[in-house]
Amino acid sequence: MVGDGVLNRKMILSLSSLREGFSMTSDHNTAIHEFVHLIDKADGEVDGIPEYLIPKALIKPWLTEMHRTIERIRKGQSDIADYAATNEAEFLAVISEYFFQKPTSLQKDHPRLYALLDTIYNKEAGQHK
């Protein structure tokens, strides 16, 4: 979980969840998921827009693709976990898990999302995978 109040900017994980998330058989990674919430929260809002990382020019394309994909999930037209359609913050966290754990599948199945996340997460490196 990502804390509030005195635990603001803190992430608390159980050891079993941490280990399970990095096992080869897991489809969910709690550490990545909660860390992305911390990144999202860095600007003061947990809103699915990681302003700390995202170039300003990508905010509108990111929102457009995020909302398009959330709508597809809600209609049952996507292979992305239903939990991603809960809200924008959960979408960012879930799709980031997908990006870091199954990048080849994400690139193949959702090339626009992959390209946006690749730019967001790899902009500091000055190169893309």
C-alpha positions in Angstrom: 0.0 0.0 0.0 1.0 3.6 -0.5 0.6 5.6 2.7 -1.2 8.8 3.6 -0.7 11.1 6.6 2.4 10.3 8.5 3.1 7.5 6.0 2.9 9.9 3.0 5.5 9.0 0.4 6.0 5.6 1.9 5.2 2.2 0.4 4.5 -0.8 2.6 4.8 -4.3 1.1 4.5 -7.7 2.5 7.4 -9.9 1.9 5.2 -12.7 0.5 3.6 -10.2 -2.0 7.0 -8.9 -3.0 8.3 -12.4 -3.7 5.2 -13.5 -5.5 5.2 -10.5 -7.8 8.7 -11.3 -9.0 8.0 -15.0 -9.5 7.9 -16.3 -13.0 4.3 -17.5 -12.6 2.8 -14.2 -11.3 0.6 -12.0 -13.5 0.6 -9.2 -10.8 3.5 -7.4 -9.3 2.6 -5.5 -6.1 5.9 -3.7 -5.9 5.7 -2.3 -9.4 2.0 -1.4 -9.0 2.5 0.4 -5.7 5.7 2.1 -6.8 3.9 3.6 -9.8 1.3 5.0 -7.4 4.1 6.7 -5.6 5.4 8.2 -8.9 1.9 9.2 -9.8 1.5 10.9 -6.4 4.8 12.8 -6.6 3.0 15.9 -8.1 0.4 15.8 -5.2 -2.4 14.0 -7.2 -2.9 10.3 -7.8 -4.6 10.8 -11.2 -2.9 8.5 -13.7 -0.7 11.3 -15.0 2.9 10.8 -13.8 3.8 14.5 -14.2 7.3 13.8 -12.7 8.1 11.6 -15.7 5.7 12.4 -18.6 6.8 15.1 -21.1 4.1 17.8 -21.3 3.5 17.1 -25.0 2.5 13.5 -24.2 -0.2 14.3 -21.5 -3.0 14.7 -24.0 -2.1 11.7 -26.1 -1.7 9.7 -22.9 -5.1 10.7 -21.6 -6.7 9.9 -25.0 -5.2 6.5 -25.2 -5.9 5.8 -21.5 -9.5 6.7 -21.8 -9.9 4.7 -25.1 -8.4 1.6 -23.5 -10.4 2.0 -20.2 -13.6 2.1 -22.4 -12.5 -1.1 -24.2 -11.8 -2.8 -20.9 -15.3 -1.9 -19.6 -16.9 -3.2 -22.8 -15.0 -6.5 -22.4 -12.9 -5.8 -25.6 -9.5 -5.9 -24.0 -7.1 -8.5 -22.5 -6.0 -6.0 -19.9 -7.1 -6.8 -16.4 -10.5 -5.3 -15.5 -9.0 -3.6 -12.4 -7.2 -1.2 -14.8 -10.6 0.3 -15.6 -11.3 1.2 -11.9 -9.9 4.7 -12.5 -7.0 6.5 -14.1 -4.6 5.9 -11.3 -5.2 2.2 -11.3 -4.9 2.1 -15.1 -1.4 3.6 -14.9 -0.4 1.2 -12.2 -1.8 -1.9 -13.9 -0.5 -1.0 -17.4 2.9 -0.2 -15.9 3.0 -3.7 -14.5 2.3 -5.0 -18.0 5.0 -2.8 -19.5 7.7 -3.9 -17.1 6.7 -7.6 -16.9 5.5 -8.4 -20.4 6.9 -5.7 -22.7 6.9 -7.8 -25.8 3.3 -8.7 -25.3 2.3 -5.1 -24.6 4.1 -3.9 -27.7 2.4 -6.5 -29.9 -1.1 -6.2 -28.4 -1.2 -2.5 -27.5 1.5 -0.7 -29.6 0.2 2.8 -28.8 0.2 2.2 -25.1 3.6 0.6 -25.3 5.1 3.5 -27.3 3.7 6.1 -24.8 5.0 4.2 -21.8 8.3 3.6 -23.4 8.7 7.3 -23.9 7.5 8.1 -20.4 9.7 5.6 -18.6 12.8 5.7 -20.9 13.0 9.4 -21.7 16.0 9.9 -19.3 18.0 7.3 -21.0 17.6 9.1 -24.3 16.9 5.9 -26.1 14.2 3.3 -26.5 14.3 -0.4 -26.2 
